[in-house]
Amino acid sequence: MSKIVPFNCEFCKATFTCNKSLLRHLRTANKCLNQRPKKDYICVWCQEVFYSNNFLNEHLTKCIVNKEALVMSYIEKLKMKDDIIKEKEETIKDLQEKLFTIANKPTTTTNIKTINNIKLNCDKPLNLEYDNVFNMMKNHLNTTYLTQGGYGIGKWFLKYVCTNERGNICIECTDRTRKIFKYKDEEDELKRVTGDDLHKLIKKSYAEFTTTPLYLEFEEWEKEQRDRGYDTFTTVLTKLSDFKKDFLTHLSDKTSVSSGTCALSTD
C-alpha cells in the first residue's frame, strides 16, 4: 500500500491529505490570509489577479481567454508603438536639421561696422595673394580708374580685391599715420600688412598687366587720347609711385575705425 504524501500550508504548517483541501484552506483561513505577501500574481491572458503563485498556475491551465486574439492585439500595439517612435525620430531629425541651419546661418550684424557708408566685415577672409590681385587687375582695371590716379587705384583695389561676396570690405586700417592694415587670410590667420607692401604688390601686378592683350587695346585708347591732347593713363601708371600717397590715403580713410572697434584686435 502506497504512502500518502501530505499537503502542507506554507503559512501555518497545517497538513492536508489532498491538494483541494489545501487550496480551500488557503482561501478561507484568516490567519494564513494575513500572512500572505502583498504581491499580486496576474494572469498574462485575462489579467485576473491571484494572491498566490500556486493559484495562478492552477488558473493558467484552465484560462479560456482567446489567446490568439490577444496575441494579435499585442502585435498591433507594438506596431503602433513603432510608428510613434518612428514619428518622434523624424520630428527630432527635422528639428536637428533646423537647428543646424540656424547655427550655421551667417550673421548680418556681428563684427560689421559702417564708415562713410562703406561696410567693414574684418572677420571674413581676404586673399592678397599675387595671383588673385593680378587676376582682378586683368579683369576689372580700366581707364575709369586709371585716369583718377592714386584715388582711382584705391577705388579699384577696395571694390575688386578687398570686397567679399556679401559686399563687405575685409581689411582694416589700424594706424592711419603709419598706414598699417590688418585682415584675416583664407586660413583664418590674422595678418598685418603695411601700405608699402600693398603699393609694391600693385606695382608688380601692373608690370605683368602691361604684357596682356587687353593692355594693347588700352595703348590704342591712349594714343587717341594723346592725339587729342589729354593726359594718358599710361603716364599715370608708369608713375604709380608718384600716386602712392593718394592711393594709401584713400585706402586708410575708407577702412579705418576709431578706438579699435573692429572685430580684429588693434594691439
C-alpha positions in Angstrom: 0.0 0.0 0.0 1.5 3.4 -1.1 2.2 6.1 1.4 0.0 9.2 1.2 2.1 12.4 0.8 0.7 15.2 2.9 0.0 18.7 1.5 1.4 21.4 3.8 0.3 25.0 4.2 3.3 27.3 3.8 1.9 29.8 6.2 0.6 27.8 9.2 2.2 24.4 8.6 -1.2 22.6 8.6 -1.2 19.4 6.6 -3.9 18.0 4.3 -4.4 14.7 2.6 -5.3 16.3 -0.8 -4.5 19.4 -2.7 -8.1 20.5 -2.9 -8.4 20.7 0.9 -5.2 22.8 1.0 -6.5 25.3 -1.6 -9.8 25.6 0.3 -7.8 26.3 3.5 -5.7 29.0 1.8 -8.8 30.8 0.6 -10.6 30.8 4.0 -8.1 30.7 6.8 -7.8 34.3 8.2 -4.5 33.6 9.9 -3.0 32.4 6.6 -4.6 35.2 4.6 -3.0 37.8 6.8 0.4 36.2 6.4 0.3 36.2 2.6 2.7 38.5 0.7 1.2 41.7 -0.7 2.5 40.8 -4.2 -0.2 40.1 -6.7 0.0 37.4 -9.3 -1.7 38.4 -12.6 -2.7 36.2 -15.5 -1.0 37.4 -18.7 -4.1 36.5 -20.7 -7.1 37.7 -18.8 -5.4 40.0 -16.3 -7.2 38.3 -13.4 -5.4 38.8 -10.0 -4.4 36.0 -7.6 -2.8 36.1 -4.2 -0.6 33.0 -4.7 1.6 31.7 -7.4 0.0 28.3 -6.9 -3.4 29.7 -7.6 -2.1 31.5 -10.7 -0.6 28.3 -12.1 -3.8 26.4 -11.5 -5.7 29.1 -13.3 -3.4 29.2 -16.3 -4.2 25.6 -17.1 -7.9 26.5 -17.3 -7.9 30.1 -18.7 -10.4 30.2 -21.5 -9.5 33.6 -23.0 -9.0 33.7 -26.8 -5.2 33.8 -26.7 -4.8 34.1 -30.4 -6.8 37.3 -30.4 -4.8 38.7 -27.5 -1.5 37.9 -29.4 -2.8 39.8 -32.5 -3.9 42.7 -30.3 -0.4 42.8 -28.7 1.3 42.8 -32.1 -0.9 45.7 -33.2 0.0 47.6 -30.1 3.7 47.0 -30.9 3.2 48.3 -34.4 1.5 51.4 -33.1 4.4 51.9 -30.7 6.9 51.5 -33.5 5.0 54.1 -35.6 5.0 56.5 -32.7 8.7 56.0 -32.2 9.4 56.5 -35.9 7.4 59.7 -36.0 9.2 61.0 -33.0 12.6 60.2 -34.5 11.6 62.0 -37.7 10.5 65.0 -35.7 13.8 65.0 -33.8 15.8 64.8 -37.1 13.8 67.6 -38.6 14.4 69.8 -35.5 18.1 68.9 -35.6 18.4 70.0 -39.2 16.6 73.3 -38.5 19.0 73.9 -35.5 22.0 73.1 -37.7 20.7 75.6 -40.4 20.2 78.3 -37.8 23.6 77.7 -36.2 25.4 77.9 -39.5 23.4 80.8 -40.8 25.7 83.8 -41.4 25.0 86.8 -39.2 24.4 90.1 -40.8 25.3 92.5 -38.0 28.1 90.8 -35.9 31.5 92.5 -36.4 30.2 94.8 -39.1 31.0 98.5 -38.9 29.9 101.2 -41.3 32.3 104.0 -42.2 31.3 106.7 -44.7 28.5 104.4 -46.0 31.1 101.6 -46.6 30.6 98.3 -44.6 33.6 96.7 -42.9 33.5 93.0 -42.1 37.0 92.3 -40.9 36.5 88.7 -39.7 35.9 87.4 -43.3 38.9 86.0 -45.3 40.8 88.2 -47.7 43.0 86.9 -50.4 46.0 89.2 -51.0 48.0 86.6 -53.0 49.7 88.0 -56.0 47.8 85.8 -58.5 44.4 86.9 -57.1 45.4 90.6 -57.3 46.7 90.3 -60.8 43.5 88.5 -62.0 41.4 91.2 -60.5 43.5 93.8 -62.3 43.4 92.0 -65.6 39.6 91.6 -65.4 38.5 94.8 -63.8 41.1 97.6 -64.2 40.0 100.1 -66.8 40.5 103.7 -67.9 37.8 105.0 -65.5 40.0 104.0 -62.5 43.4 104.7 -64.1 42.6 108.3 -65.1 41.8 109.1 -61.4 45.3 108.3 -60.4 46.0 107.1 -56.9 42.5 107.6 -55.8 41.2 105.5 -58.7 43.6 102.7 -58.0 42.4 102.8 -54.4 38.8 102.5 -55.5 39.5 99.6 -57.8 41.5 97.8 -55.1 38.8 98.1 -52.5 36.0 97.1 -54.8 37.5 94.1 -56.5 40.3 92.8 -54.2 39.1 93.7 -50.7 35.4 93.2 -51.0 33.8 89.8 -50.2 30.8 88.2 -51.8 28.4 90.0 -49.4 29.7 93.4 -50.3 31.7 94.0 -47.2 35.3 95.3 -47.2 37.5 92.8 -45.4 40.6 94.9 -44.5 41.0 97.4 -41.6 43.4 100.3 -41.2 44.6 100.2 -37.6 47.1 103.0 -37.9 46.3 105.8 -40.3 49.6 107.7 -39.6 51.9 104.8 -40.4 49.4 103.2 -42.9 49.2 99.7 -41.2 46.4 97.3 -42.1 45.1 94.1 -40.7 43.0 91.3 -42.2 42.3 87.6 -41.9 43.6 85.3 -44.6 41.9 82.2 -46.1 43.4 80.1 -43.3 41.7 82.2 -40.7 45.1 83.6 -39.6 45.3 87.3 -38.5 47.7 89.1 -40.8 49.4 92.5 -40.8 50.3 94.4 -43.9 51.8 97.8 -44.5 50.9 100.4 -47.0 54.4 99.9 -48.7 53.6 96.2 -49.1 50.3 96.9 -50.8 51.8 99.5 -53.0 54.6 97.1 -54.1 52.0 94.4 -54.8 50.0 96.6 -57.1 53.1 97.8 -58.9 54.2 94.2 -59.5 50.8 93.3 -60.8 50.8 96.2 -63.1 54.2 95.2 -64.6 52.7 91.9 -65.7 49.4 93.6 -66.7 51.2 95.6 -69.4 52.1 92.3 -71.2 48.4 91.2 -71.6 46.4 91.6 -74.9 43.9 93.9 -73.1 46.8 96.3 -72.4 47.3 96.6 -76.2 43.8 97.9 -76.5 44.4 100.4 -73.8 47.5 101.5 -75.7 45.3 102.3 -78.7 43.0 104.2 -76.5 46.0 106.1 -75.0 47.2 107.0 -78.5 43.8 108.5 -79.3 43.8 110.5 -76.1 47.3 111.7 -76.7 46.4 112.9 -80.2 43.5 114.9 -78.6 45.9 116.5 -76.1 44.7 114.6 -73.0 46.9 113.1 -70.3 47.4 109.4 -70.9 46.6 106.6 -68.5 50.0 105.1 -69.4 51.7 108.0 -67.8 49.6 107.6 -64.7 50.5 104.0 -64.1 54.1 104.4 -65.2 54.5 106.9 -62.4 52.4 104.9 -60.0 54.9 105.5 -57.2 54.0 109.2 -57.5 50.4 108.4 -56.6 51.3 106.2 -53.6 50.2 108.9 -51.2 46.8 109.3 -52.8 46.3 105.5 -53.0 47.1 104.9 -49.3 45.2 107.9 -48.1 42.1 106.8 -49.9 42.5 103.2 -48.6 43.1 104.2 -45.0 40.3 106.7 -45.0 37.8 104.1 -46.2 38.9 101.3 -43.9 39.8 102.8 -40.5 37.7 102.6 -37.3 38.2 104.6 -34.2 39.1 103.1 -30.8 39.7 99.6 -32.1 36.0 98.8 -32.5 36.6 96.5 -35.4 36.3 92.7 -34.9 40.1 92.3 -35.1 42.3 93.4 -32.3 44.3 96.6 -32.8 47.0 95.5 -30.4 
